[in-house]
């Protein structure tokens, strides 16, 4: 989910479990959505994206779901591994800002425990 | 593929000093972005360029901040004079396209500390 201020929401999961990270976006005109993963000390890394004409898109061990009615996006990670521990950001684009001007959410920290 | 290259990785300076951050985008990309990341405000877009031309600098906080892109393979973000509240991690990203979708690839960032 989203958060404002100093503290990122944290999702703690056991290794091997599935993880679901949620994101509420703000602009109903946005038609492009993207998930990034940021490990400590590194820049955000692209994971997967989805256009608004789709409800679901799958990648390798990841699935993004889009619910335009309630402006909600989720990232599902199957069989979560310790290497998945990071902060995950959703971003929205399109709309009046165009596709260059991505608006990033506050992020969710994923902690994977052995 | 080298990815987006930023330098320096870390910069510590004193208030009032000039700071210059550098970025080399991925070869062939035609859009370049500068972001600032802080705990309080998250990841904020400062400015972006298309084909070396600044398109939107509405995120640049003050006149103390300036960015240039003299050619397709190099950009700078300058802060003069720097202040403690400028302390943050600054990211550069690049992309190719900007039409149907835009995957931005980020550098490792420059961690700036202004004392």
Interface residues (C-beta under 8 A of the other chain):
Chain A: X5 X6 X32 X34 X36 X41 X42 X43 X44 X45 X46 X49 X51 X89 X93 X98 X99 X100 X101 X102 X104 X105 X106 X107
Chain B: X4 X31 X33 X39 X40 X42 X43 X45 X48 X50 X55 X56 X91 X93 X95 X97 X98 X99 X100 X101 X102 X103 X104 X105 X106 X107 X108 X109
